[in-house]
């Protein structure tokens, strides 16, 4: 799948060549961006490759032992990982350990990768603005206008990554609360479960739901759109006594289901 930067450069190449500019100039630009992007993403790519290899090794070992259910569980994790979905809960300790090690290493690497991506996108933005200016000066207005959408996408991506970095910083500052919140919770009124991941994301985060620390001293947190007070032992979320507090308290399960 093409990345945002690659897609932008392909569109730039098409637009600018259509305006009779030298293709080789933009092929060089495209190449430089692709190399920089690959370098920025390589730590994560390498970690993903290593994790997949470890899963394959574990699956081979389980197959040698004749453990069909374990082979199926590992294959399910491989498929889930490839599609970037939530990790499958497993009764196998060695599989759970691999998941935990991967998650821990990913959390260490991700801020560094985001920072490099942000620098790359800023350079991309500068290049687009310069190209847009050059087209305008040359009277190629349609080409310059065509770049506005791509410029907006690049700026929005920078804003998204900046917000992600801010959340990581918040996670570091309030690490004690996030550690207590991480795990699987059950609403005592409905029995429904939800999982808070290490980075504060809730469940698979499809809707962007996450935890926000509102008042660390009073242990007031926002879980999705609902306010709670976290108990001192970290086992109960209650909105009682809070203005706008949730009417649905939640209790933490003793053993959290492994999530990614």
N, C-alpha and C positions, 0 to 999 in steps of 0.2 A: 504494500500500500504506500503510495507517495506521501511524503511528509508535507507539511504546510509550506516550508521553505522551497522544497523542490517544485511543488505545484505552482507557487508564485513565480518562480524563475522560468518554468515552462511557458506560463502565460505571458510573462514579460518577453520571452524570446519570440513567441508567435506575434505578439502585438508590434514589437519593435522591428522585427524583420518585415512585417507587413508595411511598415513605414519606410522601407528601403534603407534601413541602417545595417551596418555590417554584422553578419551573423556570427563571425568569429569572435567579435568583442563580447557578445552575450553568451556564447558557448564557454568562453573563459570565465565569465562571471558565474555561470551556472556551475561549472566545475569547482571553482573555489568555494562556493557556498556548500556544495555537496560534501566536499572533503572536510570542511569545518564542522558541518552538522554531524557527519559520521564520527568524527573525533569526539564531539561533545556527548554523543549518545553511546559511545563504545563501552564505558564502564557498566552501564545498565545492560547492554547487549551481551557483554561477556558474562555478567552474573546470570542472565536468563539462560544462556547456553550451558553454563556450568550446572545450574539447577536442573535443567532438562536432562542433561547427561546423568546426573545423580539419580534422578527418578527412573531413568531407563535401566541403570545398573541395579537399582533396588527391585525393579520389576523382573529383571532377569534372574536375580537371586530368588525371588518368590516363586518364579516359574520352576526353577531347578528344585526347589523344595516341594513342589506340587501343591502350593497354596493358591488355589484358584481365586478365592475371595480377596486375597491380598493383591493378586495381580490385577483384578478388576478394579479395586480401590485405587491402585496406583495409576492405572490407565485412565481412570476417571479424573484424577488430579491433573494428569498430563493434558487431557482435553480441556479441562476448566482453565488451566494456566494459559494454554494457547489462545483461548477465547477471552482471556482477561476477566473471567467471572469469579465469583466468590469461591474460596477454597472449600472442598468437600470435607466435612467432619470425618475423622478416621479413628478406628479403634486400634490402629497400629502405631506404637510409640516411635519407631524409626521414621515413619512417614511424617508424623507430626513434628519430629525434630527437624527434618529437612525443611518443612514449611516454615518453622519458627526461625531457623537460621537464615533462610532466604529473606523473610520479612525484615529481620533485623538488619541485614546487610543492605537491603534495598532502601531502608529508611536512612542509613548512613550516606549512601551514594546520591540519593535523589536531590537533596539541596544543591550539591555541587553541579549536578547535571542541569538543574533548572537555571542556576546562575550563568552557566556557559550558554545555554539556549537563549537566555535573555540578552546576553551580549551579542549573540549571533543575529537575533531578531532586530536589535537596534541597528546593527550594521546593515541589515536587509532594508530596514525602513529608510535609512540614509541613502542607500543606493536607489531605491524606488523614487524618493523625492528628487534626487539629482536627475534621474532619467526622465521623470515627469517634467522637470524644469527644462531640460534639453529639448524635449519634444515640443514644448510650448514655444520656446525660442525659435525652433525650426518651422513653426506654423502647423505642426502636426497635432492639431487640437483633439481629434478623435482618439488618437493613441494616448495622449495625456489624460483625457477623461477616463479612458478604459483602466488606467492605473489606480483611480481613486478607490475602487472597491477593494483591490488587493492591498492598498495602503491601509485601509480601515481594518482589514482582517489581521494585518501584521501588528497594528497598534493594539487591537483587542487581545491578541495572543500575549503580548507583553503584559497587559493588565492582568490577564488570568494567571500568568506565571508569577507576577509580583504578589498577587493575593495568595498564591500557594506558598511562596517563601515566607510571607507574613504569618501564615498559619503554622508553619514549621517553627518559626521563632516563638510564637505563642505557646506551642507545644513544649518547647524547651524551657521557657520561663515558668510555666505551670505544670512541670513534669509530674509532680506528686499527685495532682488532681487527675490528670489524664491517665496515669497509671492505675488509679483507683477506678476510674470510669471504664477503662478497657475491659471488655468481656461481654457476656450474653446476659440480657436482662429480660424479666417477665413482668408485664403489667398485672398487678394483683386484681384489677377489676375485670379484665377481659381474658387474661391468660395468653395474650399475644406476646411474642418474643421479638426482640430487636438486638442487634449486636453493634457495640461501639468498638471501632478498630483503634489501633495505637495512635493513628494520626487524627483521631476525632471524628472520622467519617462514620456514618451510621449505615449498617448493612452494606449493600453494594454501591451506595452513593449515586444511584442513577438520577435522582432528583436533586442532588447536591446537599442532602440532609447531613448535618454534622453537629458536633457539640461546640458550644461557645462558652468560654468562662466569663461570667458577668461580674461577679464579685468574689475574688479568691479568698478573702478573709472570712466572709460569711458562707463560703462554699456554694454560692448560688451559680447555677449553670443553666444554659439554654440547650435543650435537647430537641433538635429540629426547631419547631416553633413554640415549644413549651418550656416554662420556667420551673426549675426544681431546686431544692436544697439537698446537697449530698450529705449523707450521714457521716459522722466521724470515722466509722469503720469502713466506709465506702461500699456498703451493702444495700443501702436504701436511697431511692430518689423520691422526694416528697414535695408536692407543691403547697402543702398546708401552711397557712400563715403568710404566703407570698402574694402580693398584689399581682394578679394575672397568672398565678401559679396553676399548674396542671391539677385537674381533679382525679387523675389516674396515677397513683403511686406505682413505683416499680421496684422489684427486688432483683439483686444480682444472683445468678446461678453460681454455685460453688465451683463448677468446672466449666470454663468458657469454651465454646466451640471454636476451633481454629478458623480464622478468616484471613483473607488477603485484602 
